[in-house]
Amino acid sequence: MKRVTLCLLLLLLPVVGSGATGCGGEDSPDPETVIRSTLNPANLDQGSDATAQITVESLGFEDRVLDSRTLPVPADAYAAIGRALADRGDAGLSSLFRDLSSEGTAEVSGAETDHVSGTIDVDRLVRRLSRFNRSGADAGGVGRVPGPGELERLGETLTAAGFDLYSAVDDSRLERLDLTLAIDDPDNALPPTRIRFSLTGSE
């Protein structure tokens, strides 16, 4: 996977950041409630020695995995990601979530979870990165902010973004978060490249 590294996810998390009306079956939990409960700072406090892993996958037709690699996330980086994910109103992760939908339940690492999906506002994501760049912010210490040229390239190539969040049914603990980006190179006629980042806690 060309130039796809842990740094890209760590760069996006602090600025990807409630604003969406969800849908789902009558018996499904309200997706916005699930997200607010899961991204509560208390539920993201994994402890000082907790570690995680990120799986990076290149996806093909019907989400067939073309390439995959798993990267460890040390405790200090995992704690920083937790702080970046925490729901802080219009500065939190959920501020860029759109089109929320409850997908029912799914088993993740042996735990029953509520599965919520949606899209991410790409234009606002790029604008927020630009604002961080102008202010000289360091993205919360999690990853460096891209320069103007990189932001322009990101705005040209990032055509869509979505997420899947898996929250433990019993205590609203975040079990897994998937971010899927569609990257379309205007210089070639190939379909957009789709990259999925999956963050999970280590056993």
PyMOL commands that set and color helices and strands:
alter all, ss='L'
color gray80, all
select helices_A, chain A and resi 6-12+31-38+41-44+61-63+75-85+89-91+93-96+122-135+139-141+148-157
alter helices_A, ss='H'
color red, helices_A
select strands_A, chain A and resi 52-59+65-73+97-108+111-120+158-168+174-183+193-201
alter strands_A, ss='S'
color yellow, strands_A
deselect
rebuild
show_as cartoon
